[in-house]
Amino acid sequence: MRRLLKVRPTEVYCDFDGTITCLDATDAVLEAFALPAWREWEARWVRGEITSQECLARQIELIQADRDTLIEFASDLPIDEGILTLDRRCSEHGVPLTIVSDGIDLLVEAVLRRHGLLHLPVFSNHLRWDDNGRPTLSFPFAEKDCESGAGTCKCALTLPADLRSSRPVYIGDGRSDQCVSAKMQTVFAKGTLRDWCERTGIPCIPFETLAEVAERLFVKEARIA
């Protein structure tokens, strides 16, 4: 049997869309409630013509639903139940677990509330409705010099000032996780993030469920063949 990795993290950061949820919550909302033009903005972002921040801002303006409707919709989204295990194991070991998302705070909070995880710190983009009842997005965790032009700069939020005394772990699945994954000490990757890491030579630990991540991070003792 192979030896299991023991990373001994000092903090764990986890993406939300497609990592905690089983699908991208933002895309699911756009599919269900936005005017079709949201796909045009998505295509422009994929082609590198606009930043993710501009893409999200434009897409949110196309949503035709109120706050309560979005909360109800997000609450029913399926999740990786392994987040419950990861949360418990992090708590047992005194390791902070933080969610960093380039998605929408309203959706994140709705999912966490449904599953008893509102105690987890969350950094994400802020959704509100203006005086005319139109949805609009603001970016409280954006950085002017963010390399990827993200609404939430994950690098600024997760990278410690002193890597010698910190052992941060990052968990993600997609494009918004690429920049931070190239700089993080330990990365757990699935989906398109895993493909990108392997293609570009970025070291990563493949995973399918967050329960696997919890096992790898907090294994009680190494198992040797």
Secondary structure by P-SEA (a helix, b strand, c coil): ccbbbbccccbbbbbcccccccccaaaaaaacccccaaaaaaaaaaaccccaaaaaaaaaaaccccaaaaaaaaaacccccaaaaaaaaaaaacbbbbbbccccaaaaaaaaaaacccccccbbbbbbbccccbbbbbbcccccccccccccccccccccccccccbbbbbbcccccccccccccbbbbcaaaaaaaaaaccbbbbbccaaaaaaaacccccccc
